[in-house]
């Protein structure tokens, strides 16, 4: 089985200091790039998160503070990592809800203008949950009949995720070998930002999905309550959510000027 690609796709996995997308940091990132001709390229980086890795988290992935003490920071690696994934689609296991949002935060924090406009993402976990409802280790055993040695290590998890997707395509004839369609199938819901604070209504217009303006069109809220924009920018929301909101506001201003 070979993925049907018209451009590269990067399978990636993060090991982090925790699960808070807005606050936690990457300590390891592994990327497996699959090219349309079937060739592969893999890179793995240890990252100094510039903060303490909690003992409970070290117990899960085994990456200690001493392990990353002399590793480069994400800021130092950001351009190299971005160049590696640039022009590719993305894929991972639970990537839409965790890995991609956290990667976007790290990129924006480092001054890299990361954007998913020209990318789609395939979340292998979502396909798995829709089809079988299991964990990555169980998925690897179920689809590939292999035990996942080194689970919670970015490299092992990345390779297993790629193999699971190929096996899913083999197992389910109605699962089309097309990255865009796999991305659509593996998305639970569409949102304008990664964290899901800004969604879309039936008219495909952006709406807030939280708080007192839940369900209201973003443009209407910004018109009626201009201070709400400033409140979100100064509050503890993910950087990518703030970026999307700013883009919506700028689009509105540009439409008025044109």
C-alpha positions in Angstrom: 0.0 0.0 0.0 1.2 3.4 -0.9 -0.4 6.8 0.0 -1.8 8.6 -3.0 -0.1 12.0 -2.7 0.1 15.1 -4.8 2.5 16.7 -2.4 4.5 15.6 0.7 2.7 14.7 4.0 4.5 15.0 7.3 3.6 12.6 10.1 4.7 14.1 13.4 4.5 13.6 17.1 5.3 15.8 20.0 6.5 15.0 23.5 5.8 17.9 25.8 5.9 19.3 29.3 2.1 18.8 29.7 -1.2 19.0 27.9 -2.1 22.8 28.1 -1.8 24.0 24.5 -1.4 27.6 25.4 1.2 27.1 28.2 3.1 23.9 27.8 6.2 23.4 25.7 7.7 20.8 23.3 10.6 18.7 24.5 10.9 16.4 21.5 9.5 16.5 18.0 9.8 13.8 15.4 8.7 14.2 11.8 8.4 11.5 9.1 8.0 13.1 5.6 6.5 10.9 3.0 6.9 12.2 -0.6 4.6 11.6 -3.6 7.2 9.1 -5.0 7.0 7.1 -1.8 10.4 8.1 -0.5 10.8 9.0 3.2 12.8 11.5 5.2 12.8 11.5 9.0 14.1 14.0 11.5 13.9 14.1 15.3 14.9 17.0 17.6 15.2 17.2 21.3 14.1 20.6 22.6 15.0 22.6 25.7 11.6 23.8 26.8 13.2 26.6 29.0 11.0 25.4 31.9 10.8 22.5 34.3 9.4 19.2 33.0 7.2 17.8 35.8 8.2 14.4 37.3 4.8 13.0 36.4 5.3 13.8 32.7 8.9 12.5 32.7 7.5 9.2 34.0 5.4 9.0 30.8 7.8 9.9 28.0 11.1 9.4 29.8 12.6 12.8 28.7 14.1 14.4 31.8 15.3 17.9 32.5 18.9 16.6 32.3 18.2 15.1 28.9 17.2 18.4 27.3 19.5 20.7 29.4 21.9 21.2 26.5 19.4 20.8 23.6 18.5 23.9 21.5 15.4 25.9 22.3 12.4 25.7 20.0 13.0 29.3 19.0 16.5 28.2 17.7 15.0 25.2 15.9 11.8 26.8 14.6 13.0 27.9 11.1 14.7 24.6 10.5 11.5 22.7 11.5 9.3 25.0 9.5 11.3 24.6 6.4 11.1 20.8 6.8 7.3 20.8 6.9 6.7 23.7 4.5 4.7 22.8 1.4 3.4 19.6 3.1 0.2 18.4 4.5 0.3 17.2 8.2 -0.8 13.9 9.9 -0.6 12.5 13.4 -2.4 10.7 16.2 -4.7 13.2 18.0 -2.9 15.9 16.0 -5.9 18.1 15.3 -6.7 18.6 18.9 -3.2 18.6 20.5 -0.1 18.4 18.3 -1.0 20.9 15.6 -2.4 23.5 18.0 0.7 23.2 20.3 3.1 23.3 17.3 1.3 26.4 16.1 1.7 28.1 19.5 5.4 27.3 19.6 5.9 28.6 16.0 4.1 31.8 16.6 5.9 32.3 19.9 9.2 32.0 17.9 8.1 34.6 15.4 7.3 32.1 12.6 4.1 32.9 10.7 2.7 29.4 10.9 -0.6 29.0 9.1 -2.7 26.0 7.9 -4.4 27.8 5.0 -2.5 25.8 2.4 -2.4 22.5 4.4 -4.8 19.9 5.3 -4.4 17.5 8.3 -5.2 13.9 8.7 -5.8 12.8 12.3 -5.3 9.0 12.3 -6.7 8.8 15.9 -10.1 10.2 14.6 -10.2 7.6 11.8 -9.4 5.0 14.4 -12.0 6.2 16.9 -14.7 6.4 14.2 -13.8 2.9 13.0 -12.7 1.0 16.1 -12.4 3.2 19.3 -9.0 2.3 20.6 -5.6 3.8 21.7 -2.4 4.0 19.5 -0.9 0.9 21.0 -4.1 -1.0 20.5 -4.5 0.4 17.0 -0.9 -0.8 16.1 -1.8 -4.2 17.4 -5.2 -4.3 15.8 -4.2 -3.0 12.3 -0.5 -4.1 12.1 -0.5 -7.1 14.5 2.6 -5.6 16.2 3.4 -4.6 19.7 4.3 -0.9 20.0 7.8 -1.0 21.6 8.8 2.4 22.9 5.3 3.9 23.2 5.3 7.6 24.3 8.6 8.1 22.4 8.1 10.5 19.6 10.0 8.5 17.0 8.2 5.2 17.8 4.8 6.8 17.9 5.4 8.6 14.6 6.4 5.5 12.7 3.5 3.5 14.2 1.0 6.2 13.3 2.2 6.1 9.6 1.9 2.3 9.5 -1.5 2.4 11.1 -2.8 4.8 8.4 -1.5 2.5 5.6 -3.2 -0.5 7.3 -6.5 1.5 7.7 -6.5 2.1 4.0 -5.9 -1.6 3.3 -8.7 -2.6 5.7 -11.4 -0.2 4.8 -12.2 -0.2 1.0 -14.5 2.8 1.4 -11.7 4.9 3.0 -10.3 6.7 -0.1 -6.6 7.0 -0.5 -6.6 10.8 -0.9 -5.1 13.1 1.7 -7.8 15.8 1.4 -10.6 13.3 1.8 -8.8 11.6 4.7 -8.4 15.0 6.3 -12.1 15.7 5.9 -13.0 12.3 7.4 -10.6 12.6 10.3 -12.0 16.0 11.4 -14.7 15.9 14.1 -15.7 19.5 13.5 -14.5 22.4 11.5 -13.2 25.4 13.3 -11.4 28.6 12.2 -8.8 28.2 14.9 -7.2 25.0 16.2 -8.6 25.3 19.8 -12.2 25.6 18.6 -13.0 29.0 20.1 -14.1 30.2 16.6 -16.2 27.9 14.5 -18.5 28.3 11.5 -22.3 28.6 11.2 -24.5 27.1 8.5 -23.6 30.1 6.3 -19.9 29.3 6.6 -19.4 32.5 8.6 -17.2 32.6 11.7 -19.0 32.4 15.1 -17.8 32.3 18.7 -18.2 28.9 20.3 -17.8 30.0 23.9 -18.9 32.5 26.5 -21.6 35.2 26.4 -21.4 35.5 22.6 -21.5 31.7 21.9 -23.2 31.2 18.5 -23.0 34.8 17.5 -21.2 35.9 14.3 -17.7 37.2 15.1 -18.1 40.2 12.8 -21.3 41.2 14.4 -19.8 41.0 17.9 -16.8 43.0 16.9 -19.1 45.7 15.5 -21.4 45.8 18.5 -18.7 45.3 21.2 -15.3 46.5 19.9 -13.7 46.0 23.4 -14.3 42.2 23.1 -11.5 42.0 20.6 -9.0 43.6 23.0 -10.2 41.5 25.9 -9.4 38.3 23.9 -6.0 39.6 22.8 -5.1 40.3 26.4 -6.6 37.1 27.9 -5.1 33.7 28.2 -6.2 32.4 24.7 -3.9 30.5 22.3 -1.8 32.7 20.0 -3.3 31.1 16.9 -6.9 31.9 18.1 -5.7 35.5 18.5 -4.2 35.5 15.1 -7.4 34.2 13.4 -9.5 36.8 15.2 -7.1 39.5 14.1 -7.3 38.2 10.5 -11.1 38.4 10.7 -11.0 42.0 12.0 -8.5 43.0 9.3 -10.6 41.4 6.6 -13.5 43.5 7.8 -11.5 46.7 7.6 -10.2 45.8 4.2 -13.7 45.2 2.9 -14.8 48.6 4.2 -11.9 50.3 2.4 -12.4 48.4 -0.9 
